């Protein structure tokens, strides 16, 4: 037995440089000269942001600028600077990586959000905009991987509608330490219902006058996820 034939399949598109713009956030292709100084300022004093990253923390603006210059020099990953609506400067980054148009697979990663950006509508909409771009440009599978010990990242993946697919043991060596990796994914079959969940959560009607949510995204996305993470 073999897999289903994908009639009319054509490779997905490569990410372009067009900005991704929502109601609460804007994503622009990361440019070291334009964005690095502001991002370093947003991250400064929050060294825990780098605990599970293969790089950082950065203790000078020059060091972060060098990293951003190197990170954006190649074709993959594709980094985005995340700027909340109404803000003058970006407050986080995220990227597409392991971009494989021939198979229609793409991953989101290198997510680093300053405390001012975390747990808000802008951060959630940024993740939605990236996912929506991928599925609207022909991708079949959208992946999220993280250190298996990084419980906040695992919770975030499930809140955003990713299904848990297992743990790859001894997957990497990061900063001299073993990393087991937890894998999550959304497929094109999941996306229509998940997109509706995001639309419902992001709707202005879902927030009261004080900005408090009425329905949680995790409750809305639970109907889409096909597997729960046993670590949570």
C-alpha positions, 0 to 999 in steps of 0.5 A: 500500500502506498500513500494517496495520490495528490492530483494536481500537486504543485510545489508551494511558494517560497516566502517573499518579502511582502509584509504581513499585516493584521489588525494588531500587528505588522511583520516585516522581513528582518533587516539588521540595520533597520531593526537590530538596535530596537530589538536588542533594547526590547530584549535587554535585561530578559536573559531567560528569553534565550534559555532554549535558543541555540544562541544568546543572550546578547550583552551588547547591541553590536553582538545582536546586530552581528547575529541578525546580520548573519541570521538573515544572510541566507535563504533559509531561515526567513526572519520577520520583525514583529511590530505591534500596532501603534508601536514605533519599533519591533518587539519580537522576531519569528521565522520560517525555516526548514522550508521545503516547497517540493513537499509542502512543508515549512516550520515556524521557529526562532520565536523570541518575543519581548515581555511587552509582546507576550500574551497579547493579541499582537503575538497571537495574530503574528502567529496566525498571519504566518500560518495563514500565509503558509497555507494560502501559498500551497503548504500542506504541513506547518511544523513547530518544534521545541526543546521537550523541557520547554513547557511554555513553548509546548503550551503555546503550540497547543493553544495555537492549534498544533497537534502533538506528534511525539518527542525525538530523543537525543535530537540535538546538542544545544550549548553543550546540553542534550536536547530532546525535541517535542514535535507539533504540526498543523496540516492543510486539513486542519487549517479551515477549522483552525482558521475559523477558531483564530477568526473567532478569537481575534474578533473585537467581539471576543474582548470586553471594554477592558481588553479581556478575552471572553473565549480562550483560544485554547478552548477554540483550538481544542476542537481541531487538535488531534492529539494532546501533549502528555507533558501538560 
